[in-house]
Amino acid sequence: MAAIHANENVVPDILAAGKILTGEYLPLAITMVSEAIYQVFYDDYDEITLFRGHSYTGNQLCCAVAFNWLEIKRSNNLLTLI
């Protein structure tokens, strides 16, 4: 995960982002974690898996809007994390 604030060199272990992913038009959220936290929960066994999700998890329309919104932001150099 990239530094959130380059001047402070702050790198969070857990970061949640909400409707900003879709330009605040549709509900979609993500939770990002550091590699160390990811590895703790990465396993093929359900007993160790970190279950997560909400009613809009994987919604195709929201994901398509988010992809295009983030691409517009990236192509205009408006994102520093992507």
Contact map, one row per residue, 1 for C-alpha under 8 A:
1110000000110000000000000000000111000000000000000000000000000000000000000000000010
1111000000100000000000000000000000000000000000000000000000000000000000000000000010
1111110011110000000000000000000000000000000000000000000000000000000000000000000010
0111110011110000000000000000000000000000000000000000000000000000000000000000000010
0011111111000000000000000000000000000000000000000000000000000000000000000000000000
0011111111000000000000000000000000000000000000000000000000000000000000000000000000
0000111110000000000000000000000000000000000000000000000000000000000000000000000000
0000111111000000000000000000000000000000000000000000000000000000000000000000000000
0011111111100000000000000000000000000000000000000000000000000000000000000000000000
0011110111110000000000000000000000000000000000000000000000000000000000000000000000
1111000011111000000000000000000000000000000000000000000000000000000000000000000000
1011000001111110000000000000000011000000000000000000000000000000000000000000000000
0000000000111110000000000000000011001000000000000000000000000000000000000000000000
0000000000011111000000000000001111000000000000000000000000000000000000000000000000
0000000000011111100000000000001110000000000000000000000000000000000000000000000000
0000000000000111110000000000111100000000000000000000000000000000000000000000000000
0000000000000011111110000000111000000000000000000000000000000000000000000000000000
0000000000000001111110000011110000000000000000000000000000000000000000000000000000
0000000000000000111111111111100000000000000000000000000000000000000000000000000000
0000000000000000111111110000000000000000000000000000000000000000000000000000000000
0000000000000000111111110001100000000000000000000000000000000000010011000000000000
0000000000000000001111111111000000000000000000000000000000000100111011000000000000
0000000000000000001111111100000000000000000000000000000000000000010010000000000000
0000000000000000001111111110000000000000000000000000000000000000000000000000000000
0000000000000000001001111110000000000000000000000000000000000000000000000000000000
0000000000000000001001111111000000000000000000000000000000000100000000000000000000
0000000000000000011001011111100000000000000000000000000100000100000000000000000000
0000000000000000011011000111110000000000000000000000000110000110000000000000000000
0000000000000001111010000011111000000000000000000000000010000000000000000000000000
0000000000000001110000000001111100000000000000000000000000000000000000000000000000
0000000000000111100000000000111110000000000000000000000000000000000000000000000000
1000000000000111000000000000011111000000000000000000000000000000000000000000000000
1000000000011110000000000000001111101100000000000000000000000000000000000000000000
1000000000011100000000000000000111111100000000000000000000000000000000000000000000
0000000000000000000000000000000011111110000000000000000000000000000000000000000000
0000000000000000000000000000000001111111000000000000000000000000000000000000000000
0000000000001000000000000000000011111111100000000000000000000000000000000000000000
0000000000000000000000000000000011111111110000000000000000000000000000000000000000
0000000000000000000000000000000000111111110000000000000000000000000000000000000000
0000000000000000000000000000000000011111110000000000000000000000000000000000000000
0000000000000000000000000000000000001111111000011100000000000000000000000000000000
0000000000000000000000000000000000000111111100011000000000000000000000000000000000
0000000000000000000000000000000000000000111111011000000000000000000000000000000000
0000000000000000000000000000000000000000011111001000000000000000000000000000000000
0000000000000000000000000000000000000000001111111000000000000000000000000000000000
0000000000000000000000000000000000000000001111111000000000000000000000000000000000
0000000000000000000000000000000000000000000011111000000000000000000000000000000000
0000000000000000000000000000000000000000111011111100000000000000000000000000000000
0000000000000000000000000000000000000000111111111110000000000000000000000000000000
0000000000000000000000000000000000000000100000011111000000000000000000000000000000
0000000000000000000000000000000000000000000000001111100000000000000000000000000000
0000000000000000000000000000000000000000000000000111110000000000000000000000000000
0000000000000000000000000000000000000000000000000011111110000000000000000000000000
0000000000000000000000000000000000000000000000000001111110000000000000000000000000
0000000000000000000000000000000000000000000000000000111110000000000000000000000000
0000000000000000000000000011000000000000000000000000111111100000000000000000000000
0000000000000000000000000001100000000000000000000000111111100000000000000000000000
0000000000000000000000000000000000000000000000000000000111110110000000000000000000
0000000000000000000000000000000000000000000000000000000111111110000000000000000000
0000000000000000000000000000000000000000000000000000000001111111000000000000000000
0000000000000000000000000000000000000000000000000000000000111111100000000000000000
0000000000000000000001000111000000000000000000000000000001111111110000000000000000
0000000000000000000000000001000000000000000000000000000001111111111000000000000000
0000000000000000000000000000000000000000000000000000000000011111111100000000000000
0000000000000000000001000000000000000000000000000000000000001111111110000000000000
0000000000000000000011100000000000000000000000000000000000000111111111000000000000
0000000000000000000001000000000000000000000000000000000000000011111111100000000000
0000000000000000000000000000000000000000000000000000000000000001111111110000000000
0000000000000000000011100000000000000000000000000000000000000000111111111000000000
0000000000000000000011000000000000000000000000000000000000000000011111111100000000
0000000000000000000000000000000000000000000000000000000000000000001111111110000000
0000000000000000000000000000000000000000000000000000000000000000000111111111000000
0000000000000000000000000000000000000000000000000000000000000000000011111111111000
0000000000000000000000000000000000000000000000000000000000000000000001111111111001
0000000000000000000000000000000000000000000000000000000000000000000000111111110000
0000000000000000000000000000000000000000000000000000000000000000000000011111110000
0000000000000000000000000000000000000000000000000000000000000000000000001111111100
0000000000000000000000000000000000000000000000000000000000000000000000001111111100
0000000000000000000000000000000000000000000000000000000000000000000000001100111111
0000000000000000000000000000000000000000000000000000000000000000000000000000111111
1111000000000000000000000000000000000000000000000000000000000000000000000000001111
0000000000000000000000000000000000000000000000000000000000000000000000000100001111
